[in-house]
Every structure is written in structure tokens, then in C-alpha cells.
Amino acid sequence: MHSIIATLLASSALVCAFPHQGSFQHRHFHDKRDSAAVHEARDATSDLVIASGKKLAIAYTPFTTATKQTCKEKQDIQSDIQEIAAKGFSTVRIYGTNCQEHEHVGEAAKAHGLNIILGVDIGRPEEGNGIGSKYVDGIISDITTTYQRNGWWDIVTLVVYGNEAIFSGCTSVGSLASGFSATKALFKTAGYNGNFSTAEPMNIIAEHKDTLCPLMDVVGSNIHPFFNPQTTAASAGTFVASSLRDLAAYCPGGKAVINLETGWPSGPAGSGDPNHGPVAGPEQQKTAIKNIVDCAGDHSVILSWTDDMWKAPGEEQFWGVHSIFS
């Protein structure tokens, strides 16, 4: 068993949880919100049980800070991975094969003792991609060939098939399930015998748990406290820890759970809901990230290493956290 999975199975690592208050709301990429009830997250710091916490993983994309997707050079990617390891993270999550990230990150992770959460991007049907397309087949082939050839399967702790693909309308639940199973078989043929998951918001997991729970070896979700209108920076970790307990309840049976994407934006300063809940800003980001690490650091992938200026203008650009970790 990979050490990361053993850690995830240790439910005692989850602290700061508050009583169940409902389901998770999620606003991501296109400012969408579902219609489910929300947790009423408390923001009184006296209610928080601060634990030492551990930095499990960080999300990484191989792009420069330019306003379009410009690839970093190989040496810059490898330098980033070295710094991620030096800051105490055990794992890095990548999303696909852009800029040969699967290869460059894999080589650097192997050299610096990091594990990898590999992502399989399933594309968008309107772009001629999607499940079963040459685009997705090519990604699967690139990853499996590279990791089999280099003997890197030992550092892969999880493969994540799709990222919010159902939530964003890129695929149906049935199509994701069939693609998930087929992809898992291809990875197994290439020598990977580890764990598989997918990444969807909590409300999607809850709605489709009968299909999704049996598929996942590790139950994954993207849990973003900033997109819950009743959560402040001071209660971000409390919200994440409680949501992870809900996630475990959606998929009973003792499977490990993981928050595959979480964080807080540093800008644009003052954006959000200053009257009732989440507010973006550098200090708010520091407060939120500390609370997340303290409450659920052993179960969370922090988004992200650097700001993503290639994304649409607004909050989505300012999630970089590399400067706030020592």
C-alpha cells in the first residue's frame, strides 16, 4: 500500500470538523452554483482546533505566468518540482500531458522523492475530443508508455480520470463510467496496479454516488471553501474537514477519501462576498491555507503552485501559493 493511501485511511488526521449542515456548493470556472443546501461554516477562531497538519500535495501546471498557455522549459519545471519537495510536500498533482508535464514532472519527482497524482484529461466533445477520441487515447498512450518505459509506476499514488467533467457538462455519468473502466484496464496492462479516482464537486458525487462510488478506489472530490458563500478564510479548513467526512459517508465501506483540489485566491483584492463570507486577498489566502493544512492537510491537494494568468480574468487566476510555504 502506498504511504499516501495509508495516510488517507487514517481518519484521525481530520480535525476541525463541525456538525453536518447540508451539502457542498461549488462555483468553479464559470461561476456556476448548484441548488443544494450549504454548510453553515463557523468563522469564530475560538472554535477551531488547530493541529500541526501535514502538507500532502500541491497541484501543478507547467505554464509560465503569461496570459496565454506558454510552456515552461524543462529545466524550469524540474526546478519547480525540486522546490515543491524542499517545502515539505510529499506529492504533486498534474492534470495531463501539456508541455510534456507527465514526463518532465515524472523525472524530477523520481529524483527528489515525490509521489505523483496523474491526471487523464478527457477533453471536451465540442472540440472534437471527449471520451473515446484520438485526443484522449493519445493522452493515455503517452502516459502509460512513458511511465512503463522509465519504471516510474512506483511513484504514482493515484490516477485521476477527468477533472469536473460531469459538472462542466463535458460528459455524462454513464460515459465517464465506461471510459473510467476502460482506462483503468489500459493502465493495468501497462503495469500500473494502483488506485484510480475521478474529481467532481461534492454535489455531483452525492447525486451520482451509486455509479461513482463503486468505480473509485479512493473517493475524490474537488472541495473549494471559497465557493461556498457562507465560508470565510478563517473557517476554510473547518469546511474542508467536514466536507471530507460527508464524502466518506456518500461512499461507505472504508475507502480512503481525498480532497483533490482546494485553496483560496489572493486576488483580485476584495472580490468575493465581503458582507457574508469569502473574500479574496493575500492575507485571506494565508489564513485559509493555514486553516486547511491544519484541519485537513493530510487529505488535501492545494491549488496551486503558481498563479494561472492564462485563465479567464478574475479569481481563477490568483490561486498560487508557492510564496506562502516555507
PyMOL commands that set and color helices and strands:
alter all, ss='L'
color gray80, all
select helices_A, chain A and resi 3-9+11-13+45-47+74-86+98-112+125-127+134-150+153-155+173-189+202-207+209-215+225-227+233-250+282-299+315-317+322-324
alter helices_A, ss='H'
color red, helices_A
select strands_A, chain A and resi 57-59+91-93+115-120+156-163+196-199+219-222+257-262+300-302
alter strands_A, ss='S'
color yellow, strands_A
deselect
rebuild
show_as cartoon
